Amino acid sequence: MSKVFSLAGLRLGWIGPSHVIAECIKHRDYTTISCGLVDDVLAVHALKNYDKILKRNRKIIKDNRVILDAWIQEEPSFSYVKPRAGTTALLKYDFSYSSEEFCVGLFKANGAFLTP
């Protein structure tokens, strides 16, 4: 729900082998009374509008990929590995400083958040 529907933080359950889920449920009984009502309502709304939300999100991804492709072509010090699916790309650069220094500097200068 959180990634596909752009509902970050929404938690409803688990996907995995049944024995792992059984253990999660057993421990959840001690830590959580129930899923939040708001989470349930948002999930139902998202599932009822699955096609519309997915179409919108795919358009955003496509549009942003075009922008990134154009920028990469204009910047000789950068290249990237395009994602085959999803939205995560591996950015490569030709600078003498660490990826951490680059990411922190970019964030401080522009508010753009990348993970080193």
C-alpha positions in Angstrom: 0.0 0.0 0.0 2.7 2.5 1.0 4.7 2.5 -2.2 2.3 1.7 -5.0 -0.5 4.0 -3.7 1.9 6.7 -2.4 0.5 6.1 1.1 3.8 6.2 3.0 3.5 5.0 6.6 0.2 3.1 6.0 0.5 -0.2 7.8 -2.1 -2.9 7.5 -0.5 -6.3 7.5 2.2 -8.5 6.0 3.1 -10.4 2.9 5.4 -13.4 3.4 5.5 -17.1 4.3 2.6 -18.1 6.5 4.9 -19.2 9.4 6.5 -15.8 9.4 3.2 -14.0 9.4 1.9 -16.2 12.2 4.9 -15.1 14.3 4.3 -11.4 13.4 0.6 -11.7 14.4 1.5 -13.4 17.7 3.9 -10.6 18.7 1.6 -7.9 17.4 -1.0 -9.0 19.9 1.4 -7.6 22.6 2.2 -4.3 20.8 -0.9 -3.2 18.9 -4.6 -3.4 19.7 -5.7 -3.0 16.1 -4.9 -1.3 12.8 -5.8 2.3 12.9 -9.2 3.3 11.6 -7.7 6.0 9.4 -5.4 3.4 7.9 -8.3 1.1 7.1 -10.3 3.9 5.5 -7.4 5.0 3.4 -6.6 1.5 2.3 -10.3 0.8 1.3 -10.4 4.1 -0.6 -7.1 3.4 -2.4 -8.2 -0.1 -3.4 -11.5 1.2 -4.7 -9.6 3.7 -6.9 -6.7 1.4 -7.8 -6.7 2.0 -11.5 -7.0 5.8 -11.2 -4.2 6.0 -8.5 -1.9 3.7 -10.4 -2.4 5.6 -13.7 -1.6 8.9 -12.0 1.5 7.5 -10.2 2.8 5.9 -13.4 2.4 9.3 -15.2 4.4 11.1 -12.5 7.2 8.5 -12.7 7.3 8.7 -16.5 7.4 12.5 -16.5 10.1 12.6 -13.8 12.1 10.0 -15.7 12.1 12.2 -18.8 13.3 15.1 -16.7 16.1 13.0 -15.1 17.1 11.6 -18.5 17.4 15.1 -20.0 19.4 16.3 -17.0 21.8 13.4 -17.1 22.5 13.9 -20.8 23.4 17.5 -20.1 25.7 16.7 -17.2 29.0 15.0 -18.3 30.0 14.2 -14.7 26.8 12.1 -14.1 25.3 8.9 -15.3 22.8 6.5 -13.8 21.4 3.0 -13.9 17.8 3.3 -14.9 15.3 1.3 -12.9 13.7 -1.6 -14.7 10.7 -1.2 -12.5 9.9 1.1 -9.6 11.4 4.5 -8.9 14.9 3.9 -7.5 17.8 4.8 -9.7 21.5 4.4 -9.0 23.3 7.7 -9.7 27.0 7.7 -10.5 29.2 10.7 -10.5 32.8 11.6 -11.3 33.9 13.7 -8.4 36.7 13.3 -5.8 34.5 13.5 -2.7 32.4 10.8 -1.0 28.7 10.1 -1.8 27.9 11.2 1.8 29.5 14.6 1.2 27.7 14.9 -2.1 24.3 14.0 -0.7 24.6 16.3 2.4 25.8 19.2 0.2 23.0 18.7 -2.3 20.5 18.7 0.5 21.9 21.8 2.2 22.1 23.7 -1.1 18.8 22.6 -2.7 16.7 20.5 -0.3 17.0 17.5 -2.6 17.3 14.3 -0.7 19.4 11.4 -2.0 20.7 8.4 -0.1 24.5 8.0 -0.2 
